[in-house]
Amino acid sequence: MTADTSRPTRAQVAAMVDHTLLKPEATPADVAALVAEARSLGVLAVCVSPSTLPLEDTGDLVVATVCGFPSGKHASEVKAAEAARAVADGADEVDMVIDVGAARAGLWDAVRDDVAAVRAAVPAPGVLKVIIESAALEDDAVVAACRAAEAAGADFVKTSTGFHPSGGATEHAVRLMAETVGGRLGVKASGGIRTAEQAAAMVAAGATRLGLSSSAAVLEGTEA
């Protein structure tokens, strides 16, 4: 049997994975176990809550965290301060949540300025990912949110927090986001991706990063 060359290999998927633990009940022992598992799986990064920073024994892992999470309903100054503290505590990347209500209302200057405030707090080489909560937005708003994030200097746009009742990542949203940013920004698919098939579909749609809490299961189902 020949391998399916249209699907990413295990190594290719692992190189895209943010191994994630953002449950509010996570203990220090849970976070330490996440880091150890991430290292054993050979993934790119871990993504944890900012209060768990700094992390220990991360080796070559990229350390990502969140700000304005999960609602996005924080003043921009608060998001920026949270992001700056996270960077000081060792975060390489920050995944911020936009004010989804502002996006739904079409207040794109406000969305752009919100992202810009956090961008200023996460200077290069720090990486800023912008969570637009795509399942809560119509297609035109998804496009406009991606454009606002790009205008504010973001490095990635990201589908979802994984906590919104509207749902997580979809192939349609990822494809729309990837078409909008045209390779100028990365696209992170996150929320509800639990199988190798789902991960492969997101990559085929244009995802360049995957936020996974089920990393082991996804990688186990991916061909070497």
Summary of the structure (lengths in Angstrom):
residues: 224
radius of gyration: 16.4
end to end distance: 14.0
largest distance: 56.2
contacts: 805
relative contact order: 0.16
helix: 43%
strand: 17%
